[in-house]
C-alpha cells in the first residue's frame, strides 16, 4: 500500500487524468455557450466547445460526447432537452471514398441542430448534418443519420420514425422558440 503511494508512476498517471479532464471538460465548457440551469455530468466530454451552444435547462447525462467540427460545424441544442447517458453527437466524420486510405480522406462536417423539448435516449448517436425537431424523442441506441421532424418518435439503426408525440396545445408542425441567442462564433 505504502509502496503504491510513493511510486512516481501513480502520481504521473494522476497528472495525466487531471490534464485530460481539464482539456476535455473544463476548458471546453469555458468556451461553450451554456444557458441557465443546465445540468452537465462531470463525465461528459466536449470537443471544439466554442462551436457548441446549449439552451436553458438542458440536461446532459453520464459519458455523453459532444464533438463539434474542428473548423466550422457546430452543435446547437434547444431549451429543455434531455440527453441520456453514453450518447455521441458528432458534427464531423471522415468520408470513406473508395480508392483512398481512411487517413487521407477529407472530413464531412455539418451543423447539428436539436430543437427544444427533445429527449435523446441512452446510447444514441447523432451524426453530422442532422437536425432533430422540437419535441422529438430518439429511442435508446438509435443512430440518427437524417433529419427527424418535430414531435416524431424515432428509433433503430438507422433511426426511423416509429410514432408521433401528441402534445396538448401544440400542432405537430409548431415549434417552440429557442429563447436565447444561438449564434456561435465562427473561428
C-alpha positions as CSV (number, residue, x, y, z in Angstrom):
1,X,0.0,0.0,0.0
2,X,2.7,2.5,1.0
3,X,4.9,1.4,-1.9
4,X,2.0,2.4,-4.2
5,X,1.7,5.8,-2.7
6,X,5.3,6.7,-3.3
7,X,5.5,5.1,-6.8
8,X,6.1,8.0,-9.2
9,X,4.1,6.2,-11.9
10,X,0.9,6.5,-9.9
11,X,1.4,10.3,-9.5
12,X,2.2,10.6,-13.2
13,X,-1.0,8.8,-14.0
14,X,-3.0,11.1,-11.7
15,X,-1.4,14.1,-13.5
16,X,-2.4,12.7,-16.9
17,X,-6.0,12.2,-15.7
18,X,-6.2,15.8,-14.4
19,X,-4.8,17.1,-17.7
20,X,-7.4,15.0,-19.7
21,X,-10.3,16.3,-17.5
22,X,-9.1,19.9,-17.9
23,X,-8.7,19.5,-21.7
24,X,-12.0,17.6,-22.4
25,X,-14.4,19.2,-19.9
26,X,-13.2,22.3,-18.0
27,X,-11.6,24.2,-20.9
28,X,-14.3,23.3,-23.4
29,X,-17.1,24.4,-21.0
30,X,-15.4,27.8,-20.7
31,X,-15.7,28.1,-24.5
32,X,-19.3,26.9,-24.8
33,X,-22.5,29.0,-24.7
34,X,-24.5,27.5,-21.8
35,X,-28.0,28.6,-20.9
36,X,-29.2,28.9,-17.4
37,X,-30.0,26.0,-15.1
38,X,-28.2,23.3,-17.3
39,X,-27.2,20.1,-15.7
40,X,-24.0,18.6,-17.2
41,X,-22.5,15.4,-15.9
42,X,-18.8,15.6,-14.8
43,X,-18.1,12.6,-17.1
44,X,-19.4,14.4,-20.3
45,X,-16.7,15.4,-22.7
46,X,-16.7,18.1,-25.4
47,X,-14.6,19.0,-28.4
48,X,-14.4,22.5,-30.0
49,X,-16.6,24.0,-27.3
50,X,-16.6,27.4,-29.0
51,X,-19.0,25.9,-31.6
52,X,-21.4,24.3,-29.1
53,X,-24.5,26.2,-27.7
54,X,-26.9,24.8,-25.1
55,X,-30.3,26.3,-24.3
56,X,-31.8,26.7,-20.9
57,X,-32.4,23.7,-18.6
58,X,-30.6,21.2,-20.9
59,X,-29.6,18.0,-19.1
60,X,-26.5,16.1,-20.3
61,X,-26.1,12.6,-18.9
62,X,-23.0,10.5,-18.0
63,X,-20.4,9.8,-20.6
64,X,-22.0,12.0,-23.3
65,X,-19.7,13.2,-26.1
66,X,-20.5,16.4,-27.9
67,X,-18.0,16.9,-30.7
68,X,-18.4,19.9,-32.9
69,X,-16.4,20.2,-36.1
70,X,-12.8,21.2,-36.0
71,X,-13.2,24.0,-38.5
72,X,-16.8,25.0,-38.9
73,X,-19.6,22.6,-37.9
74,X,-21.5,23.5,-34.8
75,X,-23.9,21.8,-32.4
76,X,-27.0,23.8,-31.2
77,X,-29.3,22.3,-28.6
78,X,-32.6,24.0,-27.7
79,X,-34.2,24.6,-24.3
80,X,-35.4,21.7,-22.0
81,X,-33.6,19.0,-23.9
82,X,-32.7,15.7,-22.1
83,X,-29.7,13.7,-23.3
84,X,-29.3,10.3,-21.8
85,X,-26.1,8.5,-20.9
86,X,-23.5,7.4,-23.4
87,X,-24.8,9.5,-26.3
88,X,-22.4,10.6,-29.1
89,X,-23.3,13.8,-31.0
90,X,-20.6,14.4,-33.6
91,X,-20.7,17.2,-36.2
92,X,-17.8,15.8,-38.1
93,X,-17.0,12.5,-39.6
94,X,-14.5,11.0,-42.1
95,X,-15.6,10.2,-45.6
96,X,-14.9,6.7,-46.9
97,X,-14.5,7.1,-50.7
98,X,-13.2,4.1,-52.5
99,X,-9.5,4.0,-53.5
100,X,-8.0,6.1,-50.7
101,X,-6.8,5.2,-47.3
102,X,-9.0,6.4,-44.5
103,X,-6.4,8.8,-43.0
104,X,-6.2,10.6,-46.4
105,X,-10.0,11.1,-46.6
106,X,-11.4,14.6,-46.2
107,X,-13.8,15.3,-43.3
108,X,-17.6,15.7,-43.7
109,X,-18.6,18.5,-41.3
110,X,-22.1,19.9,-41.0
111,X,-24.1,21.6,-38.2
112,X,-26.4,19.6,-35.9
113,X,-29.4,21.4,-34.6
114,X,-31.6,19.9,-31.9
115,X,-34.8,21.7,-31.1
116,X,-36.4,22.4,-27.7
117,X,-38.1,19.7,-25.5
118,X,-36.2,16.8,-27.2
119,X,-35.4,13.6,-25.4
120,X,-32.4,11.6,-26.7
121,X,-32.3,8.1,-25.2
122,X,-29.1,6.5,-23.8
123,X,-26.5,5.1,-26.2
124,X,-27.8,7.0,-29.2
125,X,-25.6,8.6,-31.9
126,X,-26.5,11.7,-33.8
127,X,-24.3,12.2,-36.9
128,X,-23.1,15.3,-38.8
129,X,-25.7,17.3,-40.7
130,X,-28.8,16.0,-38.8
131,X,-31.5,18.2,-37.3
132,X,-34.0,17.0,-34.7
133,X,-37.2,18.9,-34.5
134,X,-38.9,20.3,-31.4
135,X,-40.5,17.8,-29.1
136,X,-39.0,14.7,-30.8
137,X,-37.9,11.6,-29.0
138,X,-34.9,9.5,-30.0
139,X,-35.1,5.9,-28.7
140,X,-32.2,4.3,-26.8
141,X,-29.4,3.0,-29.1
142,X,-30.7,4.8,-32.2
143,X,-28.3,6.0,-34.9
144,X,-29.7,9.2,-36.4
145,X,-28.4,9.7,-40.0
146,X,-31.0,12.1,-41.3
147,X,-33.4,14.8,-40.1
148,X,-36.1,13.9,-37.6
149,X,-39.3,16.1,-37.7
150,X,-40.9,17.9,-34.8
151,X,-42.8,15.6,-32.3
152,X,-41.6,12.5,-34.1
153,X,-40.5,9.3,-32.2
154,X,-37.5,7.7,-33.9
155,X,-35.7,4.5,-33.1
156,X,-33.5,1.9,-34.7
157,X,-30.3,1.6,-36.7
158,X,-30.5,3.7,-38.7
159,X,-33.2,5.7,-36.9
160,X,-36.7,5.6,-38.5
161,X,-39.9,7.3,-37.5
162,X,-42.0,4.9,-35.4
163,X,-44.6,7.2,-34.0
164,X,-45.7,10.8,-33.3
165,X,-45.9,12.6,-29.9
166,X,-49.2,14.2,-29.0
167,X,-48.6,17.4,-27.0
168,X,-51.6,19.3,-25.8
169,X,-51.8,22.8,-27.2
170,X,-49.2,22.2,-30.0
171,X,-49.6,21.2,-33.6
172,X,-47.1,18.7,-34.9
173,X,-45.5,21.4,-37.1
174,X,-45.4,24.1,-34.4
175,X,-42.0,24.8,-32.8
176,X,-41.1,26.3,-29.5
177,X,-38.9,29.4,-29.9
178,X,-35.3,28.9,-28.8
179,X,-35.2,31.6,-26.1
180,X,-31.5,32.5,-26.3
181,X,-29.1,33.7,-28.9
182,X,-27.9,30.6,-30.7
183,X,-25.2,32.2,-32.7
184,X,-21.9,30.5,-32.3
185,X,-18.8,32.5,-33.1
186,X,-17.1,31.3,-36.2
187,X,-13.4,30.9,-35.9
